[in-house]
Amino acid sequence: MGMRYIRFFNEIGIDDIPLVGGKNASLGEMFQALTPKGIPVPDGFAVTAEAYRQLLTDNDLWDFLHEQLDPLDADNVADLGKRTQAIREAIYHAEMPRTIQSEIHQAWLELNQRFEGDITLAVRSSATAEDLPDASFAGQQETYLNIEGFDALLEACKRCFASLFTDRATHYRIDKGFDHFQVGLSIGVQKMVRSDLASSGVMFTLDTENGFDQVVFVTGAWGLGENVVQGAVDPDEFYVHKPTFEQGYRQVLRRHLGAKKLKMIYDTSGLKKSPVKNIQTTVEERQQYCLDDAEVLRLTDFAMRIEQHYSTDQDETKAMDIEWAKDGIDGQLYIVQARPETVRSQQNRHCLTQFQIHPEPDAKVLTTGRAVGDRLAQGRVKIIEDVAEIERFEPGNILVTDMTTPDWEPIMKKAAAIVTNRGGRTCHAAIIARELGIPAIVGCGKATTDLMGLDEQKVTVSCVEGDTGKVYAGEQPYEKTQTDLSDLETTQTDLMLNLANPDMAFAHQFLPSAGVGLARMEFMINESIKIHPLALCHPESVTDPDTREQIHSLLKQAGFASDQGEAFFIQRLSEGIATLCAAFYPRPVILRLSDFKSNEYRSLLGGRFFEPHEENPMLGFRGAARYISESFAPAFAMECAAIKAVREDFGLNNLKVMLPFVRTVEEAEDALAVMAKNGLTRHHNGLEVYMMCEIPNNVLVMEQFAPHFDGISIGSNDLTQLVLGIDRDSGQVAGRFDERQDGVKQMIRMAIEKARKCGLHTGFCGQAPSDYPEMAAFLMELGIDSISLNPDSLLKTQQQLLKLEKDS
């Protein structure tokens, strides 16, 4: 078309950032290279940064900009606001050069002709210092949605040009060392995807909390995507494991049903400045995922191909931050933006920082929400309801507010931590908190109410206890350690992890371990299911109305109907197990089948209707005895179904299973037969089965147990109580419980020697090596194959064993 100030997306690529900015350059790159390969990117054009510069030149604004910016004190918030507002007003009221107006009009007509009719538009700012590997500038300039007609388009363009000098953008350039006069602003004009009638969101090609780059992380909510980007809603979340996805196993690894209380839609009332509005979502929308699994997997495919396209260096993958939208008219999923991820991917992965919190027994949790960043901070509470109040905020305060927008960034940079009522883990507050390296808890619901009246009170903000972040009253004790992982030596004995919480799996996979030596299934049932499995299989047996209502409520919160209890159990359990396996893939994960005692099972919802009263549950109805019991058969069948799904549907064949509390050889044979009946046949598809060696009989007749198993893992907790005759649940004798007693050590020695003679893998997964370094040394001297430790003791134990190896 021969225009000077306009470039259509099929005319630009990633090398054109100086001309059209990072956002438009990326859109053009994807439109040219990826749309022909099946990744839909809505068509559009860019108004170049040269148009912005020409606007300033024709209106003699360069000197005015110098007058305002040269003496600027960026730390003086009031002065910053006054000067940037003056600049925005000057640019907005400047006369748009006729040539630029004409070319925008010509391009607008051409775009409408391509779609054979008048279309609505998304108008986005695209700065030339934007979406760079070390500076995203995300959200610094303005976006205008649902723009109809040429006059509205021209108005939006003028506002975009002016938004180069929002307070936040100006402050951000100063922080990042960019010259205001070298940065230009381009505008992207793109066909609007009708996601107001469907859903939209953001996805990353790594986990935003810890940088684990073997997953795609998809978030979404109903309506236009600004609510997800701005953090106005708690979105749905999905993870997909890249390596097994590439192998053809197409499964959602794990999911979180967000509240999604708001939906941004078109405003048909004719408001010129804001043609969109937020409305409350319906109860049905809140209880339903905004994407089905097939759509999540399609987006995953898009994300992985986009990442591959931008990762030109074969040795280094370039993590991406991608916006998607679903059109409610044609049902198509579109990619509307992609930029390099600039926080987690830039961090030094060789330096491991770990926090361990040790709350006082009476520590009060003031509010909870979604944890962002695996860190901890302490400071004084400061509730800020409006950005106009930022003068009250002091460095080191804990910022508590409803939600944040880019206008809040000057105050956020001073905060020790951030706590918000609204938002998900990809909201503005979460993104900036990660960039600043501070913890944030988002989507608390009513943090400003929960913490009301506590201004200036000291609190502890903890994001180191899994997905749930907690604000504790007072300064709670904690430890912080930093370890350089770049040149750590490995021990001759494999060191593995005791780990049960899937929420911590991605963070702990960075530790130099050989995998997971003990994953406790009962922890996952207790934390993410909370309902007795038989209450889900036989709901008619739960005769208490209140308990039934609680069960139905939990099912509803997870997106399941009241009659879908078994499907809920299998999905929740399989996703928890799969998350552990994916985090450590292809390193092995040894899953201990459920080992609740009857008193522990009774504490689950509905448990009292199915569990017996036992005088000593430690020696009662537990372990393998349950698996072969007719009364427990439906529950065990669900456990087996979840494990089978992980290995066969998810493709995570690094999963091994372990039978606990196997009293006799006959019990082992019967349990293995029940497993095979439920689709888990030993050695089929490489399945290995281990035995917990925790009963003296396991040791004494090891030769008889050995043919039925591939390895043993010594559980020192039960072995110690049975060797010493101590009920470890009894407060009267618990003080005499000690794994270091000679009799216990002799039993451990015998177990390892016998197992090795029988050709079994030997491991140790009890608590003792984590508590007593001398026990780890003892096991190493016996030549054990692996020792499983708590995450907080692995590095310390590793160094002690390395020293012993060198001294021996």
C-alpha positions in Angstrom: 0.0 0.0 0.0 3.1 2.2 0.2 2.1 3.8 3.5 4.8 5.4 5.7 3.2 5.1 9.1 1.3 1.8 8.8 2.5 -1.8 8.7 0.1 -4.7 8.5 1.0 -7.8 10.6 2.0 -9.7 7.5 4.7 -7.0 6.8 6.5 -7.1 10.2 8.4 -9.6 12.3 10.4 -9.9 15.5 13.3 -7.8 14.1 11.0 -4.8 13.7 10.9 -3.8 17.4 12.5 -0.4 16.8 9.7 0.4 14.3 6.6 -1.2 15.9 7.5 -2.1 19.4 7.8 -5.5 21.1 4.1 -6.4 21.2 3.4 -5.6 17.5 6.7 -7.2 16.4 5.7 -10.4 18.1 2.2 -10.3 16.7 3.6 -9.9 13.2 6.1 -12.7 13.7 3.4 -15.1 14.8 0.9 -14.0 12.1 3.5 -14.7 9.4 5.2 -17.7 10.8 2.6 -19.5 12.9 -0.8 -18.8 11.5 -0.1 -20.9 8.4 0.9 -23.7 10.8 -2.5 -23.7 12.5 -2.0 -21.2 15.4 -4.7 -18.5 14.8 -3.6 -14.9 15.4 -6.2 -12.2 14.6 -5.3 -10.0 11.7 -4.4 -6.3 12.2 -1.9 -3.5 11.6 0.6 -1.4 13.5 0.8 2.4 13.6 4.5 2.8 13.8 6.6 4.5 16.4 7.6 7.0 13.7 4.0 8.3 13.7 4.4 9.0 17.5 7.6 10.9 16.9 6.0 12.8 14.0 3.1 13.8 16.2 5.5 15.3 18.7 7.6 17.0 16.0 4.7 18.6 14.2 3.3 19.9 17.5 6.6 21.2 18.9 6.4 19.0 22.0 10.0 17.8 22.3 11.1 20.9 24.3 8.0 20.6 26.5 8.9 17.0 27.3 12.4 18.1 28.3 11.0 20.9 30.5 8.9 18.3 32.4 11.2 15.3 32.5 14.7 16.8 32.9 14.1 18.0 36.5 11.9 15.0 37.5 12.4 13.4 40.8 11.0 9.9 40.3 10.8 9.2 44.0 8.6 12.2 44.6 5.3 10.6 43.7 3.3 13.9 43.7 5.8 15.6 41.4 5.9 12.6 39.1 2.1 12.5 38.8 1.8 16.3 38.1 4.5 16.2 35.4 3.3 13.1 33.6 -0.3 14.3 33.6 0.8 17.5 31.9 2.6 15.5 29.3 -0.4 13.2 28.6 -2.7 16.2 28.3 -0.3 17.8 25.8 0.0 14.7 23.6 -3.7 13.9 23.8 -4.8 17.4 22.7 -2.1 17.7 20.0 -3.3 17.7 16.4 -2.9 14.4 14.7 -0.9 15.1 11.4 -3.2 14.7 8.4 -1.0 12.2 6.7 -1.1 9.9 9.8 -4.9 10.3 10.1 -5.3 9.4 6.4 -3.1 6.3 6.6 -4.9 5.0 9.7 -8.2 5.6 7.9 -6.9 3.7 4.8 -5.7 0.8 6.9 -9.0 0.7 8.9 -10.9 0.4 5.6 -8.6 -2.3 4.4 -8.9 -4.4 7.6 -12.7 -4.1 7.4 -12.7 -5.3 3.8 -10.6 -8.3 4.7 -13.3 -9.4 7.1 -16.1 -8.3 4.7 -17.9 -5.9 7.1 -17.4 -3.5 10.0 -15.5 -5.1 12.8 -14.8 -4.1 16.4 -11.1 -3.6 17.3 -8.7 -4.1 20.1 -6.2 -1.1 20.3 -3.1 -1.8 22.2 0.1 0.2 23.0 3.4 -1.3 21.9 6.5 0.5 23.2 9.8 0.1 21.5 11.3 -0.8 24.9 8.8 -3.5 25.6 8.6 -7.3 25.8 12.3 -7.5 26.0 14.1 -10.5 27.7 15.0 -8.3 30.7 12.2 -5.8 30.8 8.6 -6.6 30.0 6.9 -3.2 30.5 3.7 -5.3 30.6 0.6 -3.2 31.4 2.6 0.0 31.5 0.7 1.6 28.6 -3.0 1.5 27.8 -5.2 -1.0 26.0 -8.7 -0.1 24.6 -11.2 -2.8 23.7 -14.4 -3.0 21.7 -13.6 0.0 19.5 -16.1 0.6 16.8 -15.8 3.1 13.9 -13.0 5.3 12.7 -13.6 8.2 15.1 -13.4 5.9 18.1 -10.2 4.3 16.6 -8.5 7.7 16.2 -9.5 8.6 19.8 -8.0 5.4 21.1 -4.8 6.0 19.1 -4.4 9.4 20.7 -4.9 8.0 24.2 -2.4 5.2 23.5 0.3 7.7 22.4 -0.4 9.7 25.6 -0.2 6.6 27.7 3.6 6.3 27.1 3.8 8.8 30.0 1.6 7.2 32.6 3.1 7.5 36.0 3.9 3.8 36.1 5.5 3.7 32.6 7.6 6.7 33.3 8.8 5.4 36.7 9.5 1.9 35.2 11.7 3.4 32.4 13.7 5.2 35.1 14.1 2.0 37.1 15.2 0.1 34.0 17.5 2.8 32.8 15.7 3.6 29.5 16.0 7.1 28.0 12.5 8.6 27.7 13.5 10.3 24.4 14.8 7.1 22.8 11.6 5.1 23.5 8.8 5.4 21.0 5.3 4.1 21.0 3.6 2.1 18.3 -0.1 1.1 18.3 -1.5 -2.4 17.5 -4.9 -2.4 15.9 -6.3 -5.9 15.8 -9.6 -7.6 15.1 -11.4 -8.0 18.4 -12.0 -11.6 19.5 -15.5 -12.0 21.0 -14.2 -13.5 24.2 -16.9 -11.4 26.0 -19.1 -14.3 24.9 -16.7 -16.9 26.0 -13.4 -16.8 28.0 -9.8 -15.6 27.8 -6.6 -15.6 29.9 -2.9 -15.9 30.1 -0.5 -18.9 29.8 3.2 -19.4 30.5 5.6 -22.1 29.3 6.9 -22.5 32.8 5.5 -22.4 36.4 5.5 -18.8 37.4 6.1 -19.6 41.1 9.4 -21.4 40.8 10.5 -21.4 37.2 10.0 -25.1 36.6 10.1 -25.2 32.8 8.7 -28.7 32.1 5.0 -27.5 32.3 2.7 -25.2 30.5 0.6 -23.1 33.0 -2.8 -22.0 31.6 -5.1 -19.5 33.4 -8.4 -18.2 32.3 -11.8 -16.7 33.3 -15.1 -15.8 31.6 -15.2 -12.7 29.4 -12.5 -10.4 28.1 -9.0 -11.0 29.3 -8.3 -7.7 31.1 -9.7 -9.1 34.3 -7.1 -11.9 34.4 -4.3 -9.6 33.4 -5.2 -7.0 35.9 -5.9 -9.5 38.7 -9.6 -8.5 39.2 -10.6 -12.2 39.3 -9.4 -15.5 40.8 -9.0 -17.5 37.5 -9.1 -21.2 36.7 -5.7 -22.7 36.5 -4.4 -25.7 34.6 -1.0 -27.4 34.3 0.2 -29.7 31.5 3.5 -31.7 31.5 5.6 -30.9 28.4 7.7 -34.1 28.1 4.8 -36.6 28.2 2.6 -34.3 26.1 5.3 -34.5 23.4 5.2 -38.3 23.7 1.5 -38.2 22.9 0.0 -38.4 26.4 -2.6 -35.6 26.3 -3.8 -35.0 29.9 -4.3 -32.0 32.2 -1.8 -32.6 35.0 -3.6 -30.6 37.7 -6.3 -27.9 37.9 -7.7 -25.3 40.2 -11.3 -24.0 39.9 -11.2 -20.2 40.4 -14.0 -18.1 41.8 -14.3 -16.0 38.7 -16.7 -13.6 40.3 -16.5 -11.0 37.6 -16.9 -11.1 33.8 -15.8 -8.2 31.5 -18.2 -7.8 28.5 -19.0 -5.2 25.9 -20.9 -2.1 27.2 -23.8 -1.4 24.9 -24.8 1.7 26.7 -22.8 3.9 24.3 -20.1 5.2 26.7 -17.4 6.5 24.5 -14.4 6.3 26.8 -15.0 2.8 28.2 -16.9 0.5 25.8 -16.6 -2.5 28.2 -17.9 -3.2 31.7 -17.7 -5.8 34.5 -20.7 -7.8 35.6 -21.2 -10.5 38.2 -20.9 -14.0 36.9 -23.6 -16.5 37.6 -23.4 -19.3 40.1 -23.2 -21.8 37.3 -20.2 -19.9 35.7 -18.4 -19.9 39.0 -18.8 -23.6 39.4 -17.7 -24.5 35.9 -14.3 -24.3 34.3 -14.0 -21.7 31.6 -12.1 -24.3 29.4 -12.6 -28.0 28.8 -9.6 -30.3 28.8 -9.5 -30.5 25.0 -9.2 -26.7 24.9 -6.5 -26.6 27.6 -4.5 -29.2 25.6 -5.0 -27.2 22.3 -3.6 -24.1 24.1 -0.8 -26.2 25.4 0.1 -27.2 21.8 0.0 -23.5 20.8 2.2 -22.5 23.7 4.8 -25.2 23.1 5.1 -24.4 19.4 5.3 -20.6 20.1 8.1 -21.3 22.6 9.9 -23.5 20.1 9.6 -20.9 17.4 11.1 -18.2 19.6 13.8 -20.4 21.1 16.3 -20.0 18.2 19.2 -21.2 20.4 18.9 -25.0 20.5 20.6 -25.1 23.9 18.4 -22.6 25.6 14.6 -22.6 25.7 13.0 -19.1 25.7 10.1 -19.2 28.2 7.0 -17.3 26.9 4.1 -15.3 28.4 1.1 -15.7 26.1 -2.4 -14.2 26.1 -5.2 -16.2 24.6 -8.9 -15.6 23.8 -11.8 -17.8 22.8 -14.3 -16.4 20.4 -17.8 -17.0 21.5 -19.2 -16.8 18.0 -16.9 -19.1 16.0 -15.7 -21.1 19.1 -12.1 -20.7 18.0 -9.1 -20.2 20.3 -6.8 -17.3 19.3 -3.4 -16.1 20.4 -3.6 -12.4 20.9 -0.1 -11.7 22.3 3.2 -13.4 23.2 6.2 -12.0 24.9 9.3 -13.4 26.6 8.7 -14.3 30.3 11.0 -11.9 32.2 11.0 -12.9 35.8 11.5 -16.6 36.6 13.4 -17.4 33.4 16.0 -14.7 34.3 16.7 -15.9 37.8 19.8 -17.8 38.7 18.7 -21.4 39.1 22.1 -22.4 40.6 21.4 -20.4 43.7 18.7 -22.1 45.9 17.1 -19.9 48.5 14.9 -21.8 51.0 12.7 -20.6 53.8 11.4 -22.8 56.7 8.8 -21.3 59.0 8.3 -22.6 62.5 5.1 -21.0 63.8 4.5 -20.8 67.5 2.0 -23.3 68.7 -0.6 -20.6 69.3 0.2 -18.6 66.1 -2.9 -17.0 64.7 -3.6 -17.1 61.0 -5.3 -13.9 60.1 -6.1 -14.5 56.4 -5.2 -17.0 53.6 -5.1 -16.9 49.8 -3.1 -18.1 46.8 0.7 -18.0 47.5 2.9 -16.2 45.1 6.7 -16.7 45.3 8.3 -19.2 47.6 9.4 -16.6 50.1 8.6 -15.2 53.5 8.5 -11.6 54.8 7.7 -9.7 58.0 6.6 -6.1 58.5 3.9 -3.8 59.6 0.4 -4.0 58.1 -0.6 -1.0 56.0 -4.1 -1.2 54.4 -4.3 1.1 51.4 -7.8 1.4 49.8 -6.9 3.8 47.0 -3.7 4.6 45.1 -4.2 8.2 46.2 -3.2 7.1 49.7 0.3 6.0 48.8 1.9 8.9 50.7 1.0 6.9 53.9 3.0 3.9 52.8 6.5 3.5 54.2 9.3 1.2 53.0 9.1 -2.3 54.5 5.3 -2.2 55.1 3.1 -5.1 54.2 0.8 -3.7 51.5 -2.8 -4.9 52.0 -5.4 -3.8 49.4 -8.3 -5.0 47.2 -6.2 -5.4 44.1 -3.4 -3.6 42.3 -2.9 -2.0 38.9 0.2 -0.7 37.2 -0.5 2.7 38.9 0.4 1.1 42.2 3.9 0.1 41.2 5.8 3.0 42.9 4.3 1.9 46.2 4.8 -1.8 45.5 8.5 -1.3 45.1 8.6 -0.2 48.7 6.6 -3.2 50.1 8.0 -6.2 52.0 5.0 -8.2 50.8 1.7 -7.8 49.1 -1.7 -9.1 50.2 -4.9 -8.6 48.1 -8.5 -9.5 48.2 -8.7 -10.3 44.5 -6.6 -11.9 41.8 -5.0 -15.1 40.7 -1.4 -16.2 40.3 -1.0 -14.4 37.0 -2.6 -11.1 38.1 -0.7 -7.8 38.2 0.2 -8.0 41.9 1.6 -11.5 41.4 3.7 -10.5 38.4 5.2 -7.5 40.1 5.8 -9.4 43.3 7.8 -12.0 41.4 9.7 -9.3 39.6 10.5 -7.6 42.9 11.4 -10.9 44.6 8.9 -10.4 47.4 6.1 -12.7 48.6 2.4 -12.0 47.7 -0.8 -13.6 48.8 -3.6 -12.9 46.3 -7.3 -13.8 46.1 -7.8 -13.8 49.9 -11.4 -12.7 49.5 -11.5 -10.2 52.4 -7.9 -9.5 53.5 -8.7 -5.8 54.0 -11.5 -6.8 56.4 -9.6 -9.6 58.1 -6.7 -7.3 58.8 -8.8 -4.2 59.6 -7.7 -2.5 62.7 -4.2 -4.0 62.5 -2.5 -1.0 60.8 1.1 -0.8 62.1 0.8 -4.3 63.7 3.6 -6.7 62.7 2.7 -9.8 60.8 4.5 -12.7 59.0 3.5 -13.3 55.3 4.4 -16.9 54.5 4.4 -18.3 50.9 6.6 -21.3 51.8 3.9 -23.8 52.9 2.5 -24.8 49.5 -0.2 -23.3 47.3 -1.9 -21.6 50.3 -0.3 -18.4 51.5 -0.8 -17.4 55.2 -0.6 -14.2 57.1 0.3 -14.9 60.7 -0.1 -12.4 63.5 3.3 -11.3 64.8 6.8 -12.2 63.8 7.0 -16.0 63.6 10.3 -17.8 63.8 11.8 -18.9 60.5 15.1 -20.0 58.9 16.6 -18.9 55.6 19.3 -20.8 53.7 21.1 -20.2 50.4 22.9 -22.9 48.5 25.0 -22.8 45.4 23.9 -25.8 43.4 26.3 -25.2 40.5 29.2 -27.4 41.7 27.6 -29.7 44.3 29.1 -33.2 44.3 26.8 -36.3 44.5 27.1 -39.0 47.1 27.6 -42.7 46.3 24.4 -43.4 48.1 21.4 -42.0 46.3 19.6 -39.3 48.3 15.9 -39.1 47.7 13.1 -37.1 49.2 10.2 -37.8 51.5 7.5 -35.7 49.9 3.7 -35.9 49.9 2.5 -32.4 49.1 2.0 -32.0 45.3 1.9 -28.2 45.9 5.6 -28.3 46.9 6.7 -30.7 44.1 7.8 -28.1 41.5 9.8 -26.1 44.1 11.6 -29.2 45.6 12.5 -30.8 42.2 15.4 -28.3 42.0 17.1 -30.1 44.9 19.9 -32.5 43.9 17.9 -35.6 44.7 17.6 -39.0 42.9 13.8 -38.7 43.1 11.1 -39.3 45.7 11.7 -42.2 48.0 8.5 -41.9 49.9 5.3 -40.2 48.6 2.5 -40.6 51.1 -0.9 -41.1 49.4 -2.8 -40.5 52.6 -1.5 -36.9 52.7 -3.0 -36.2 49.3 -6.3 -37.8 50.3 -6.4 -35.7 53.5 -5.4 -32.4 51.9 -7.1 -32.4 48.5 -10.0 -34.8 48.9 -10.9 -34.6 52.6 -13.7 -37.1 52.2 -13.6 -40.8 53.2 -13.4 -42.8 50.0 -16.3 -45.1 51.0 -18.5 -42.1 51.6 -18.0 -41.3 47.9 -18.7 -44.9 46.8 -21.7 -45.4 49.2 -23.2 -42.0 49.8 -26.4 -43.6 51.0 -24.6 -44.9 54.1 -23.9 -41.3 55.2 -27.1 -40.7 57.2 -26.2 -37.4 58.8 -27.7 -34.4 56.7 -24.9 -32.0 57.7 -22.2 -34.3 56.7 -23.9 -35.0 53.3 -24.2 -31.3 52.7 -20.5 -30.8 53.5 -19.6 -33.6 51.0 -21.8 -32.1 48.3 -20.3 -28.7 48.9 -16.7 -30.0 48.4 -17.8 -31.8 45.3 -19.5 -28.7 43.9 -16.4 -26.5 44.7 -14.3 -28.9 42.6 -16.8 -28.8 39.7 -18.4 -32.2 40.3 -22.1 -33.1 40.8 -23.2 -34.8 44.0 -23.3 -38.2 42.3 -19.8 -38.0 40.8 -17.9 -38.8 44.0 -15.8 -41.6 42.6 -14.8 -39.6 39.6 -13.8 -36.7 41.9 -11.7 -39.0 44.1 -9.9 -40.6 41.1 -9.3 -37.2 39.4 -8.0 -35.5 42.5 -5.8 -38.4 43.5 -4.4 -39.1 40.0 -3.6 -35.4 39.5 -1.8 -35.2 42.9 0.3 -38.2 42.2 0.9 -37.1 38.6 2.1 -33.7 39.8 4.8 -35.4 42.0 5.8 -37.7 39.1 6.0 -34.9 36.6 8.1 -32.7 38.8 10.8 -35.3 39.1 10.4 -37.0 35.7 12.2 -39.2 34.7 13.6 -39.7 38.2 11.6 -42.4 40.2 8.8 -41.6 42.5 7.9 -44.3 45.0 4.3 -44.0 46.1 3.2 -45.7 49.3 -0.4 -46.9 49.0 -2.8 -45.4 51.6 -1.8 -46.2 55.2 -4.4 -44.4 57.2 -5.2 -46.0 60.6 -8.8 -46.3 61.5 -8.8 -43.3 63.8 -7.3 -41.2 61.0 -9.8 -42.4 58.4 -12.6 -41.6 60.9 -11.5 -37.9 60.9 -12.3 -37.7 57.2 -15.7 -36.4 56.2 -18.1 -39.4 56.5 -15.4 -41.6 58.1 -17.4 -42.4 61.2 -20.0 -44.3 59.1 -17.4 -46.7 57.8 -14.6 -47.1 60.4 -14.4 -49.4 63.4 -13.4 -48.2 66.9 -10.0 -49.8 67.7 -8.1 -49.7 71.0 -4.7 -49.6 69.2 -5.1 -48.4 65.6 -1.4 -48.6 65.1 -1.7 -52.4 65.1 -5.2 -52.6 63.7 -7.0 -52.3 60.4 -4.3 -50.7 58.3 -1.9 -51.3 55.3 -2.2 -54.4 53.2 -5.0 -55.8 55.4 -7.3 -53.1 54.0 -6.5 -53.8 50.4 -7.6 -57.4 50.7 -10.7 -56.6 52.8 -14.1 -56.9 51.1 -15.4 -53.9 53.0 -12.6 -51.7 51.7 -12.5 -53.1 48.2 -14.3 -50.1 46.4 -12.0 -47.6 48.0 -8.9 -49.6 47.1 -10.2 -50.0 43.5 -10.3 -46.2 43.2 -6.7 -45.9 44.5 -5.6 -48.4 41.8 -7.6 -46.6 39.1 -5.8 -43.3 40.0 -2.4 -45.0 39.8 -3.2 -46.7 36.6 -4.3 -43.4 35.1 -1.0 -41.8 36.1 1.1 -44.5 34.5 -1.0 -45.2 31.4 -3.0 -42.0 30.6 -0.5 -39.4 31.8 2.5 -41.5 30.6 4.4 -41.1 33.9 6.0 -44.5 34.1 8.5 -43.3 36.6 5.9 -44.1 39.2 6.6 -47.1 41.4 4.2 -48.3 44.1 4.9 -49.6 47.6 2.8 -51.7 49.9 2.8 -50.7 53.6 2.4 -52.9 56.7 2.5 -56.2 55.0 2.2 -58.7 57.9 2.6 -62.0 56.1 3.7 -63.5 52.8 0.1 -64.6 52.2 -1.1 -61.1 52.7 1.5 -59.8 50.2 0.3 -62.4 47.6 -3.4 -61.5 48.2 -2.7 -57.8 47.9 -0.8 -58.2 44.7 -3.7 -60.3 43.3 -6.2 -57.5 44.1 -3.9 -54.9 42.5 -3.7 -57.1 39.3 -7.5 -57.4 39.3 -7.7 -53.6 39.4 -5.3 -53.2 36.5 -1.9 -52.9 38.3 0.0 -56.1 37.5 3.6 -56.1 38.7 6.1 -55.7 35.8 3.3 -54.9 33.3 4.4 -51.8 31.4 7.5 -51.8 33.7 5.6 -51.4 37.0 7.8 -52.1 40.0 6.3 -52.9 43.4 8.2 -52.3 46.6 7.4 -53.4 50.2 7.7 -51.2 53.2 10.0 -53.1 55.5 8.6 -52.1 58.9 7.5 -55.3 60.6 10.1 -57.7 62.2 8.5 -60.5 60.2 9.4 -58.6 57.0 13.1 -59.0 58.0 13.0 -62.4 59.5 11.5 -64.1 56.5 12.8 -61.7 53.8 13.7 -64.6 51.6 10.0 -65.5 51.4 8.8 -62.0 50.7 11.5 -61.2 48.1 10.0 -63.1 45.1 7.0 -60.8 45.2 8.8 -57.4 45.2 11.4 -55.4 43.4 12.7 -53.6 46.4 12.2 -52.7 50.0 12.2 -49.4 51.8 12.8 -49.5 55.6 10.2 -47.6 57.6 12.0 -46.9 60.8 9.0 -45.4 62.6 6.9 -48.6 62.7 10.0 -50.8 62.8 11.2 -49.1 65.9 7.8 -49.2 67.7 7.5 -52.9 67.0 11.1 -53.8 67.9 11.0 -51.8 71.2 7.3 -52.5 71.9 6.5 -48.8 72.0 3.2 -47.4 70.8 4.4 -44.2 69.2 0.9 -42.7 69.6 1.1 -43.1 73.4 2.2 -40.1 75.3 3.2 -42.2 78.3 6.0 -44.0 76.6 6.7 -41.9 73.5 9.8 -40.5 75.2 11.5 -43.8 75.0 11.0 -44.0 71.2 14.5 -43.9 69.6 15.6 -45.4 66.2 19.2 -45.4 67.4 18.7 -48.2 69.9 21.0 -51.2 69.2 18.2 -53.6 68.7 16.6 -51.4 66.0 19.9 -50.9 64.2 20.6 -54.7 64.3 17.2 -55.2 62.6 18.0 -52.6 60.0 21.4 -54.2 59.3 19.7 -57.6 58.9 17.1 -56.2 56.5 19.7 -54.6 54.2 21.9 -57.6 54.2 19.1 -60.0 53.4 17.5 -57.8 50.8 20.8 -57.4 49.0 21.3 -61.2 48.9 17.8 -61.5 47.4 18.6 -59.0 44.7 16.2 -56.3 46.0 16.8 -52.6 45.8 17.3 -51.3 49.4 16.1 -48.0 50.6 15.3 -46.2 53.8 12.4 -43.8 54.1 11.9 -43.3 57.9 12.3 -40.1 59.8 15.6 -41.1 61.5 18.2 -39.9 58.9 16.5 -36.5 58.7 16.6 -36.1 62.5 19.9 -37.8 63.3 22.9 -37.4 60.9 24.6 -40.3 62.5 21.8 -42.6 61.3 22.5 -41.5 57.7 26.2 -42.3 58.2 25.2 -45.7 59.6 23.1 -46.5 56.6 25.8 -45.4 54.2 28.3 -47.7 55.9 25.9 -50.6 55.5 25.9 -50.0 51.7 22.2 -49.1 51.4 21.2 -48.1 47.8 19.1 -45.0 48.8 18.2 -42.8 51.7 15.0 -40.7 51.6 15.1 -37.5 53.5 12.9 -34.5 54.3 13.6 -31.6 51.9 14.9 -29.3 54.6 17.6 -31.9 55.6 18.7 -33.2 52.2 21.5 -30.7 51.5 22.9 -30.8 55.1 22.9 -34.6 55.0 24.5 -34.6 51.6 27.4 -32.5 52.8 27.9 -34.8 55.9 28.0 -37.9 53.7 30.4 -36.4 51.2 32.8 -35.6 54.1 32.5 -39.2 55.4 33.1 -40.6 51.9 36.3 -38.5 51.5 37.5 -39.4 55.0 36.9 -43.2 54.6 
